[in-house]
Amino acid sequence: MNIKNYINGEFVNPIKNQWIDNYNPSIGEVYGKIPNSSEEDVEKAYQAAKNAFPSWSKTTLNERSAILSKISFLIKDKLEFLAKAESKDNGKPLTLAKAVDIPRASSNFQFFANAITQFASEAHESVGLNAVNLTLRHPIGVVGCISPWNLPLYLFTWKIAPAIAAGNCVVAKPSEVTPMTAFLLGEICNEAGLPKGVLNIVHGLGSTTGQAIVSHPNIKAISFTGGTSTGARIARIAAPMFKKLSLELGGKNPNIIFADCDYDKMLETTVKSSFANQGQICLCGSRIFVEESIFDRFKVDFIKKVSNLKVGIPVDPETNVGALVSKSHLEKVNSYIAIAEAEGGEILFGGHEVNVEGGENGYYLQPTIIEVKSNKCKLNQEEIFGPVVTIMSFKNEEEALTLANDVPYGLSATLWTNDLNRTMTMTQEIQAGIVWVNTWLMRDLRTPFGGIKSSGVGREGGFEALRFFSEPKNICIEYK
């Protein structure tokens, strides 16, 4: 199946007729092609967005809200269809796509359909000066949204929904590795009655299509989720052009486990936070630090739990770990396992590719547990983004905090303890944009999402996203 660009409400081939193979990672075979869009395609998308902006930006909030709600309903109505497409395109278990990815995509549109009706302007009375200040928030214009391959529709909609809710028009690029559900979203937008040109989806490589979006002189804001090195390149291009930037980048998240935790709950959740979505979530707790008094017990129990995870084809309802997203990514993850052995790490479980019945040529890897002796090793300092976790012991709070913060990243952290004083102290000191205590990946869409250090710039979610996708204008009126 050949995917097409979605520009001005129509599905069109790339102008230069350049195409990229699209793989099904569960069987390692090409099952379609996607455009490798050029500057000309991006310019065509920009012009469509530019032409749609005057009308869309002046629609009432109720009109925008109704259309976003309709998109949300249609995504939910097509749950099974979209989940199968997502699983096939990404390699993730179908059960995960049905339970998480597609429902969250629907929720993203519904959340911002509601949020935009509550996103208010501000008034400030200058008492004694006979003046009032009105702070209005206007849409930016045409914005660019670039999303990753790990949670394709989930994160694509997380950007698009607030952008169009705020009155902007969008030129968006999904990952070239997982383009299918973004393509299908175009059909849903047409069915929902989204005006032509409000959303335009161009497919292609980051080095061609992504580059054209980021460097376009009239696309005034870029929202990007992906790798830290790519985010740095985007910043180097966009910053001198004075574009607004939201960069949600990598993570190397600590999972800190104290002996006084609810052990059974911790163990169950730690398996999920380590290997959900094949470890291909920026929020996975890939560095596990365990208080030394329970370290040996944890090792035995964790290995036992992980050994029971089934690596299998995505459509099997018993599958816990599906295929990695691509052959090149599998090779990258394997390279880190080789580094672990060279650095003296001990592989406690996994570390090998898996031959899966029905997916003999797919990209499958055992969930892997590696005991390391130093937090300075590459496995603890660099983002692997696969089903690989490291474990280390610690003696006390001070050491745990030092280990947690001693990385270039600062996206999220998980803390397991029932000590209130420890919770309040450590959550203040952990260097991360998000800290979960006695839970993991519990998300309230009203809360800000994002990281510090090399994990990014800016925040998404709730009113933070609507603030990013709008510009404040202050009007000061003096009266007698």
C-alpha positions as a Python dict, from the first residue, in 0.01 Angstrom:
ca = {
    (1, 'M'): (0, 0, 0),
    (2, 'N'): (134, 341, -98),
    (3, 'I'): (75, 613, 161),
    (4, 'K'): (21, 964, 28),
    (5, 'N'): (68, 1313, 165),
    (6, 'Y'): (-240, 1485, 304),
    (7, 'I'): (-240, 1843, 182),
    (8, 'N'): (-536, 2081, 171),
    (9, 'G'): (-773, 1798, 255),
    (10, 'E'): (-657, 1578, -35),
    (11, 'F'): (-424, 1281, -67),
    (12, 'V'): (-145, 1351, -313),
    (13, 'N'): (178, 1191, -434),
    (14, 'P'): (512, 1363, -362),
    (15, 'I'): (600, 1618, -628),
    (16, 'K'): (939, 1459, -706),
    (17, 'N'): (795, 1105, -697),
    (18, 'Q'): (1051, 989, -439),
    (19, 'W'): (948, 701, -214),
    (20, 'I'): (1069, 509, 94),
    (21, 'D'): (999, 147, 181),
    (22, 'N'): (767, 91, 475),
    (23, 'Y'): (844, -222, 680),
    (24, 'N'): (635, -450, 895),
    (25, 'P'): (887, -509, 1178),
    (26, 'S'): (715, -824, 1305),
    (27, 'I'): (804, -1011, 985),
    (28, 'G'): (1087, -793, 852),
    (29, 'E'): (919, -731, 517),
    (30, 'V'): (823, -427, 311),
    (31, 'Y'): (448, -386, 293),
    (32, 'G'): (417, -46, 131),
    (33, 'K'): (585, 280, 36),
    (34, 'I'): (568, 633, 171),
    (35, 'P'): (665, 967, 17),
    (36, 'N'): (1003, 1119, 84),
    (37, 'S'): (867, 1469, 60),
    (38, 'S'): (1081, 1755, -64),
    (39, 'E'): (1092, 2128, 6),
    (40, 'E'): (834, 2168, -269),
    (41, 'D'): (590, 1937, -90),
    (42, 'V'): (642, 2122, 238),
    (43, 'E'): (591, 2454, 60),
    (44, 'K'): (267, 2323, -89),
    (45, 'A'): (153, 2217, 258),
    (46, 'Y'): (255, 2552, 402),
    (47, 'Q'): (56, 2743, 140),
    (48, 'A'): (-252, 2533, 216),
    (49, 'A'): (-210, 2603, 587),
    (50, 'K'): (-146, 2972, 527),
    (51, 'N'): (-462, 3004, 317),
    (52, 'A'): (-672, 2823, 577),
    (53, 'F'): (-542, 3024, 873),
    (54, 'P'): (-747, 3347, 841),
    (55, 'S'): (-1073, 3156, 851),
    (56, 'W'): (-975, 2887, 1104),
    (57, 'S'): (-822, 3132, 1351),
    (58, 'K'): (-1151, 3321, 1362),
    (59, 'T'): (-1378, 3023, 1421),
    (60, 'T'): (-1555, 3025, 1755),
    (61, 'L'): (-1420, 2810, 2034),
    (62, 'N'): (-1739, 2605, 2024),
    (63, 'E'): (-1687, 2533, 1653),
    (64, 'R'): (-1330, 2418, 1707),
    (65, 'S'): (-1429, 2217, 2010),
    (66, 'A'): (-1706, 2038, 1820),
    (67, 'I'): (-1473, 1936, 1537),
    (68, 'L'): (-1204, 1810, 1776),
    (69, 'S'): (-1469, 1613, 1964),
    (70, 'K'): (-1584, 1459, 1637),
    (71, 'I'): (-1228, 1353, 1553),
    (72, 'S'): (-1199, 1202, 1901),
    (73, 'F'): (-1522, 1007, 1853),
    (74, 'L'): (-1415, 873, 1514),
    (75, 'I'): (-1078, 755, 1648),
    (76, 'K'): (-1258, 573, 1927),
    (77, 'D'): (-1512, 432, 1682),
    (78, 'K'): (-1229, 294, 1464),
    (79, 'L'): (-1033, 153, 1759),
    (80, 'E'): (-989, -200, 1627),
    (81, 'F'): (-895, -86, 1276),
    (82, 'L'): (-644, 175, 1396),
    (83, 'A'): (-492, -55, 1658),
    (84, 'K'): (-426, -324, 1396),
    (85, 'A'): (-264, -66, 1170),
    (86, 'E'): (-50, 66, 1455),
    (87, 'S'): (60, -279, 1566),
    (88, 'K'): (152, -382, 1213),
    (89, 'D'): (343, -61, 1147),
    (90, 'N'): (528, -45, 1479),
    (91, 'G'): (567, -405, 1595),
    (92, 'K'): (403, -348, 1932),
    (93, 'P'): (155, -599, 2077),
    (94, 'L'): (-195, -547, 1942),
    (95, 'T'): (-327, -561, 2298),
    (96, 'L'): (-109, -260, 2386),
    (97, 'A'): (-222, -60, 2084),
    (98, 'K'): (-586, -131, 2173),
    (99, 'A'): (-545, -54, 2542),
    (100, 'V'): (-312, 248, 2527),
    (101, 'D'): (-214, 400, 2193),
    (102, 'I'): (-547, 448, 2018),
    (103, 'P'): (-754, 535, 2328),
    (104, 'R'): (-495, 797, 2422),
    (105, 'A'): (-505, 945, 2071),
    (106, 'S'): (-881, 981, 2108),
    (107, 'S'): (-839, 1132, 2455),
    (108, 'N'): (-589, 1387, 2325),
    (109, 'F'): (-846, 1537, 2089),
    (110, 'Q'): (-1125, 1525, 2346),
    (111, 'F'): (-908, 1679, 2617),
    (112, 'F'): (-813, 1979, 2402),
    (113, 'A'): (-1167, 2008, 2269),
    (114, 'N'): (-1263, 2075, 2630),
    (115, 'A'): (-951, 2266, 2733),
    (116, 'I'): (-980, 2534, 2465),
    (117, 'T'): (-1322, 2636, 2598),
    (118, 'Q'): (-1163, 2697, 2941),
    (119, 'F'): (-843, 2867, 2820),
    (120, 'A'): (-912, 3224, 2924),
    (121, 'S'): (-760, 3563, 2858),
    (122, 'E'): (-647, 3766, 3161),
    (123, 'A'): (-731, 4113, 3290),
    (124, 'H'): (-521, 4313, 3535),
    (125, 'E'): (-661, 4625, 3694),
    (126, 'S'): (-391, 4883, 3766),
    (127, 'V'): (-539, 5019, 4087),
    (128, 'G'): (-478, 5391, 4141),
    (129, 'L'): (-360, 5444, 3784),
    (130, 'N'): (-702, 5436, 3615),
    (131, 'A'): (-587, 5167, 3376),
    (132, 'V'): (-668, 4810, 3288),
    (133, 'N'): (-448, 4556, 3111),
    (134, 'L'): (-599, 4288, 2892),
    (135, 'T'): (-371, 3996, 2808),
    (136, 'L'): (-503, 3813, 2504),
    (137, 'R'): (-367, 3494, 2349),
    (138, 'H'): (-369, 3475, 1972),
    (139, 'P'): (-279, 3177, 1749),
    (140, 'I'): (70, 3189, 1603),
    (141, 'G'): (-16, 3105, 1243),
    (142, 'V'): (136, 2804, 1069),
    (143, 'V'): (321, 2568, 1303),
    (144, 'G'): (527, 2253, 1250),
    (145, 'C'): (474, 1929, 1443),
    (146, 'I'): (721, 1640, 1416),
    (147, 'S'): (655, 1319, 1608),
    (148, 'P'): (846, 993, 1678),
    (149, 'W'): (791, 626, 1599),
    (150, 'N'): (748, 473, 1944),
    (151, 'L'): (390, 590, 2013),
    (152, 'P'): (293, 699, 1663),
    (153, 'L'): (-68, 820, 1674),
    (154, 'Y'): (-57, 884, 2050),
    (155, 'L'): (223, 1144, 2022),
    (156, 'F'): (123, 1276, 1678),
    (157, 'T'): (-218, 1378, 1814),
    (158, 'W'): (-63, 1508, 2137),
    (159, 'K'): (89, 1786, 1926),
    (160, 'I'): (-174, 1839, 1659),
    (161, 'A'): (-477, 1862, 1889),
    (162, 'P'): (-359, 2163, 2095),
    (163, 'A'): (-213, 2333, 1788),
    (164, 'I'): (-541, 2338, 1598),
    (165, 'A'): (-747, 2390, 1914),
    (166, 'A'): (-554, 2716, 1968),
    (167, 'G'): (-648, 2830, 1616),
    (168, 'N'): (-327, 2746, 1430),
    (169, 'C'): (-288, 2556, 1105),
    (170, 'V'): (-36, 2274, 1097),
    (171, 'V'): (228, 2118, 875),
    (172, 'A'): (301, 1785, 1044),
    (173, 'K'): (547, 1504, 985),
    (174, 'P'): (512, 1165, 1150),
    (175, 'S'): (811, 934, 1173),
    (176, 'E'): (897, 775, 841),
    (177, 'V'): (932, 447, 1032),
    (178, 'T'): (566, 442, 1144),
    (179, 'P'): (357, 654, 906),
    (180, 'M'): (37, 452, 873),
    (181, 'T'): (-192, 585, 1144),
    (182, 'A'): (-96, 945, 1065),
    (183, 'F'): (-206, 876, 707),
    (184, 'L'): (-533, 732, 836),
    (185, 'L'): (-585, 1038, 1056),
    (186, 'G'): (-620, 1247, 741),
    (187, 'E'): (-923, 1041, 639),
    (188, 'I'): (-1071, 1085, 985),
    (189, 'C'): (-1021, 1463, 974),
    (190, 'N'): (-1207, 1482, 645),
    (191, 'E'): (-1489, 1272, 786),
    (192, 'A'): (-1506, 1498, 1092),
    (193, 'G'): (-1537, 1810, 875),
    (194, 'L'): (-1202, 1970, 958),
    (195, 'P'): (-1165, 2251, 702),
    (196, 'K'): (-916, 2197, 423),
    (197, 'G'): (-564, 2314, 499),
    (198, 'V'): (-598, 2326, 878),
    (199, 'L'): (-396, 2005, 907),
    (200, 'N'): (-145, 1899, 644),
    (201, 'I'): (59, 1579, 680),
    (202, 'V'): (380, 1536, 482),
    (203, 'H'): (577, 1213, 502),
    (204, 'G'): (949, 1160, 462),
    (205, 'L'): (1292, 1145, 618),
    (206, 'G'): (1403, 1386, 886),
    (207, 'S'): (1696, 1493, 669),
    (208, 'T'): (1465, 1596, 386),
    (209, 'T'): (1106, 1656, 497),
    (210, 'G'): (1182, 1737, 858),
    (211, 'Q'): (1463, 1970, 757),
    (212, 'A'): (1231, 2154, 518),
    (213, 'I'): (971, 2208, 791),
    (214, 'V'): (1221, 2327, 1052),
    (215, 'S'): (1401, 2563, 815),
    (216, 'H'): (1090, 2708, 650),
    (217, 'P'): (1105, 3084, 713),
    (218, 'N'): (731, 3122, 774),
    (219, 'I'): (662, 2823, 998),
    (220, 'K'): (695, 3009, 1325),
    (221, 'A'): (691, 2732, 1584),
    (222, 'I'): (827, 2378, 1598),
    (223, 'S'): (709, 2108, 1833),
    (224, 'F'): (938, 1806, 1814),
    (225, 'T'): (956, 1478, 2003),
    (226, 'G'): (1252, 1250, 1936),
    (227, 'G'): (1620, 1196, 2001),
    (228, 'T'): (1839, 1447, 2180),
    (229, 'S'): (2094, 1477, 1897),
    (230, 'T'): (1817, 1552, 1648),
    (231, 'G'): (1669, 1806, 1888),
    (232, 'A'): (2004, 1981, 1909),
    (233, 'R'): (2022, 2005, 1528),
    (234, 'I'): (1670, 2148, 1517),
    (235, 'A'): (1761, 2407, 1780),
    (236, 'R'): (2067, 2515, 1580),
    (237, 'I'): (1845, 2582, 1278),
    (238, 'A'): (1538, 2725, 1449),
    (239, 'A'): (1691, 2945, 1720),
    (240, 'P'): (1858, 3197, 1483),
    (241, 'M'): (1522, 3221, 1303),
    (242, 'F'): (1353, 3308, 1635),
    (243, 'K'): (1104, 3026, 1613),
    (244, 'K'): (920, 2906, 1921),
    (245, 'L'): (1057, 2563, 2018),
    (246, 'S'): (918, 2275, 2219),
    (247, 'L'): (1166, 1988, 2231),
    (248, 'E'): (1070, 1665, 2406),
    (249, 'L'): (1387, 1458, 2388),
    (250, 'G'): (1558, 1157, 2541),
    (251, 'G'): (1556, 1009, 2887),
    (252, 'K'): (1770, 784, 3103),
    (253, 'N'): (1529, 754, 3388),
    (254, 'P'): (1614, 622, 3735),
    (255, 'N'): (1386, 377, 3915),
    (256, 'I'): (1482, 412, 4283),
    (257, 'I'): (1365, 132, 4511),
    (258, 'F'): (1385, 148, 4891),
    (259, 'A'): (1337, -149, 5120),
    (260, 'D'): (1029, 2, 5286),
    (261, 'C'): (825, 3, 4963),
    (262, 'D'): (519, -205, 4883),
    (263, 'Y'): (737, -480, 4741),
    (264, 'D'): (483, -674, 4535),
    (265, 'K'): (338, -363, 4375),
    (266, 'M'): (688, -232, 4305),
    (267, 'L'): (796, -556, 4141),
    (268, 'E'): (491, -578, 3916),
    (269, 'T'): (520, -214, 3812),
    (270, 'T'): (897, -230, 3759),
    (271, 'V'): (853, -508, 3502),
    (272, 'K'): (615, -277, 3312),
    (273, 'S'): (829, 34, 3350),
    (274, 'S'): (1128, -159, 3217),
    (275, 'F'): (981, -340, 2917),
    (276, 'A'): (648, -186, 2815),
    (277, 'N'): (641, -123, 2440),
    (278, 'Q'): (971, -318, 2413),
    (279, 'G'): (1134, -53, 2632),
    (280, 'Q'): (1071, 199, 2355),
    (281, 'I'): (915, 468, 2575),
    (282, 'C'): (1113, 775, 2674),
    (283, 'L'): (971, 735, 3026),
    (284, 'C'): (1087, 377, 3085),
    (285, 'G'): (1289, 328, 3403),
    (286, 'S'): (1602, 198, 3237),
    (287, 'R'): (1835, 246, 3538),
    (288, 'I'): (1715, 47, 3839),
    (289, 'F'): (1871, 133, 4174),
    (290, 'V'): (1783, -93, 4466),
    (291, 'E'): (1863, -49, 4836),
    (292, 'E'): (2131, -303, 4920),
    (293, 'S'): (1931, -478, 5195),
    (294, 'I'): (1682, -609, 4936),
    (295, 'F'): (1909, -614, 4631),
    (296, 'D'): (1968, -991, 4617),
    (297, 'R'): (1600, -1065, 4675),
    (298, 'F'): (1502, -819, 4405),
    (299, 'K'): (1741, -973, 4152),
    (300, 'V'): (1595, -1320, 4196),
    (301, 'D'): (1232, -1205, 4186),
    (302, 'F'): (1282, -960, 3899),
    (303, 'I'): (1456, -1217, 3680),
    (304, 'K'): (1179, -1468, 3750),
    (305, 'K'): (908, -1217, 3653),
    (306, 'V'): (1089, -1106, 3339),
    (307, 'S'): (1157, -1466, 3231),
    (308, 'N'): (781, -1520, 3219),
    (309, 'L'): (728, -1242, 2964),
    (310, 'K'): (634, -1381, 2627),
    (311, 'V'): (821, -1249, 2322),
    (312, 'G'): (591, -1305, 2027),
    (313, 'I'): (412, -1177, 1722),
    (314, 'P'): (206, -863, 1789),
    (315, 'V'): (-132, -1018, 1705),
    (316, 'D'): (-96, -1294, 1967),
    (317, 'P'): (-302, -1183, 2270),
    (318, 'E'): (-50, -1358, 2498),
    (319, 'T'): (243, -1152, 2369),
    (320, 'N'): (405, -920, 2623),
    (321, 'V'): (706, -810, 2416),
    (322, 'G'): (666, -755, 2044),
    (323, 'A'): (913, -666, 1772),
    (324, 'L'): (1151, -373, 1786),
    (325, 'V'): (1057, -105, 1539),
    (326, 'S'): (1328, -164, 1276),
    (327, 'K'): (1632, -370, 1188),
    (328, 'S'): (1864, -73, 1239),
    (329, 'H'): (1720, -12, 1584),
    (330, 'L'): (1761, -378, 1675),
    (331, 'E'): (2126, -352, 1570),
    (332, 'K'): (2171, -41, 1785),
    (333, 'V'): (2026, -210, 2093),
    (334, 'N'): (2240, -519, 2032),
    (335, 'S'): (2549, -298, 2014),
    (336, 'Y'): (2484, -178, 2369),
    (337, 'I'): (2455, -535, 2495),
    (338, 'A'): (2797, -601, 2340),
    (339, 'I'): (2930, -285, 2509),
    (340, 'A'): (2798, -412, 2843),
    (341, 'E'): (3002, -729, 2816),
    (342, 'A'): (3311, -532, 2714),
    (343, 'E'): (3267, -297, 3012),
    (344, 'G'): (3235, -581, 3260),
    (345, 'G'): (2858, -578, 3301),
    (346, 'E'): (2695, -908, 3394),
    (347, 'I'): (2400, -1015, 3182),
    (348, 'L'): (2160, -1167, 3435),
    (349, 'F'): (1889, -1244, 3181),
    (350, 'G'): (1829, -1211, 2807),
    (351, 'G'): (2066, -1045, 2567),
    (352, 'H'): (1977, -1253, 2264),
    (353, 'E'): (1756, -1221, 1959),
    (354, 'V'): (1449, -1444, 1952),
    (355, 'N'): (1324, -1658, 1665),
    (356, 'V'): (948, -1613, 1684),
    (357, 'E'): (706, -1853, 1519),
    (358, 'G'): (519, -1663, 1250),
    (359, 'G'): (776, -1384, 1254),
    (360, 'E'): (1099, -1561, 1170),
    (361, 'N'): (1247, -1255, 997),
    (362, 'G'): (1115, -1003, 1251),
    (363, 'Y'): (1315, -788, 1488),
    (364, 'Y'): (1272, -962, 1823),
    (365, 'L'): (1496, -936, 2128),
    (366, 'Q'): (1474, -1088, 2473),
    (367, 'P'): (1407, -847, 2758),
    (368, 'T'): (1752, -799, 2905),
    (369, 'I'): (1873, -735, 3260),
    (370, 'I'): (2234, -629, 3315),
    (371, 'E'): (2405, -575, 3649),
    (372, 'V'): (2658, -292, 3630),
    (373, 'K'): (2915, -175, 3881),
    (374, 'S'): (2938, 191, 3786),
    (375, 'N'): (2684, 456, 3691),
    (376, 'K'): (2949, 601, 3458),
    (377, 'C'): (2927, 310, 3213),
    (378, 'K'): (2779, 377, 2869),
    (379, 'L'): (2471, 169, 2946),
    (380, 'N'): (2382, 409, 3227),
    (381, 'Q'): (2480, 730, 3053),
    (382, 'E'): (2337, 683, 2702),
    (383, 'E'): (1979, 623, 2595),
    (384, 'I'): (1938, 271, 2456),
    (385, 'F'): (1560, 290, 2400),
    (386, 'G'): (1500, -82, 2394),
    (387, 'P'): (1422, -378, 2622),
    (388, 'V'): (1741, -339, 2825),
    (389, 'V'): (1769, -230, 3188),
    (390, 'T'): (2062, -207, 3425),
    (391, 'I'): (2054, -271, 3798),
    (392, 'M'): (2279, -146, 4079),
    (393, 'S'): (2258, -138, 4457),
    (394, 'F'): (2286, 169, 4679),
    (395, 'K'): (2349, 218, 5051),
    (396, 'N'): (2147, 527, 5147),
    (397, 'E'): (1939, 822, 5025),
    (398, 'E'): (2242, 1036, 4951),
    (399, 'E'): (2398, 774, 4725),
    (400, 'A'): (2067, 701, 4553),
    (401, 'L'): (2018, 1070, 4478),
    (402, 'T'): (2372, 1104, 4344),
    (403, 'L'): (2325, 804, 4114),
    (404, 'A'): (1986, 927, 3993),
    (405, 'N'): (2110, 1274, 3899),
    (406, 'D'): (2447, 1178, 3752),
    (407, 'V'): (2335, 1163, 3388),
    (408, 'P'): (2294, 1419, 3109),
    (409, 'Y'): (1917, 1361, 3104),
    (410, 'G'): (1634, 1473, 3330),
    (411, 'L'): (1301, 1355, 3196),
    (412, 'S'): (1137, 1137, 3461),
    (413, 'A'): (1208, 932, 3771),
    (414, 'T'): (1026, 675, 3981),
    (415, 'L'): (1064, 652, 4358),
    (416, 'W'): (946, 356, 4564),
    (417, 'T'): (915, 425, 4938),
    (418, 'N'): (653, 458, 5211),
    (419, 'D'): (858, 712, 5407),
    (420, 'L'): (688, 1052, 5375),
    (421, 'N'): (992, 1254, 5478),
    (422, 'R'): (1211, 1069, 5227),
    (423, 'T'): (946, 1123, 4958),
    (424, 'M'): (926, 1497, 5017),
    (425, 'T'): (1304, 1539, 5037),
    (426, 'M'): (1401, 1328, 4738),
    (427, 'T'): (1128, 1446, 4502),
    (428, 'Q'): (1255, 1800, 4558),
    (429, 'E'): (1614, 1701, 4478),
    (430, 'I'): (1570, 1458, 4188),
    (431, 'Q'): (1659, 1637, 3865),
    (432, 'A'): (1364, 1549, 3642),
    (433, 'G'): (1058, 1711, 3496),
    (434, 'I'): (833, 1430, 3622),
    (435, 'V'): (864, 1221, 3938),
    (436, 'W'): (631, 929, 4009),
    (437, 'V'): (610, 799, 4365),
    (438, 'N'): (488, 441, 4412),
    (439, 'T'): (351, 434, 4059),
    (440, 'W'): (466, 475, 3698),
    (441, 'L'): (319, 639, 3388),
    (442, 'M'): (11, 763, 3567),
    (443, 'R'): (-81, 1062, 3354),
    (444, 'D'): (-327, 1343, 3413),
    (445, 'L'): (-350, 1533, 3085),
    (446, 'R'): (-385, 1863, 3270),
    (447, 'T'): (-30, 1841, 3405),
    (448, 'P'): (286, 1972, 3236),
    (449, 'F'): (498, 1713, 3059),
    (450, 'G'): (866, 1755, 2976),
    (451, 'G'): (1220, 1736, 3102),
    (452, 'I'): (1532, 1929, 3191),
    (453, 'K'): (1898, 1911, 3087),
    (454, 'S'): (1937, 1707, 2766),
    (455, 'S'): (1577, 1586, 2792),
    (456, 'G'): (1441, 1896, 2628),
    (457, 'V'): (1306, 2247, 2636),
    (458, 'G'): (953, 2353, 2720),
    (459, 'R'): (646, 2165, 2840),
    (460, 'E'): (352, 1997, 2675),
    (461, 'G'): (13, 1905, 2818),
    (462, 'G'): (-281, 2099, 2957),
    (463, 'F'): (-271, 2475, 2932),
    (464, 'E'): (108, 2459, 2885),
    (465, 'A'): (50, 2327, 2533),
    (466, 'L'): (-209, 2593, 2456),
    (467, 'R'): (28, 2860, 2583),
    (468, 'F'): (304, 2727, 2357),
    (469, 'F'): (77, 2731, 2053),
    (470, 'S'): (-36, 3090, 2114),
    (471, 'E'): (123, 3431, 2153),
    (472, 'P'): (30, 3668, 2438),
    (473, 'K'): (-58, 4025, 2352),
    (474, 'N'): (-102, 4279, 2628),
    (475, 'I'): (-336, 4576, 2575),
    (476, 'C'): (-316, 4861, 2826),
    (477, 'I'): (-610, 5102, 2840),
    (478, 'E'): (-603, 5421, 3048),
    (479, 'Y'): (-937, 5575, 3139),
    (480, 'K'): (-1059, 5884, 3325),
}
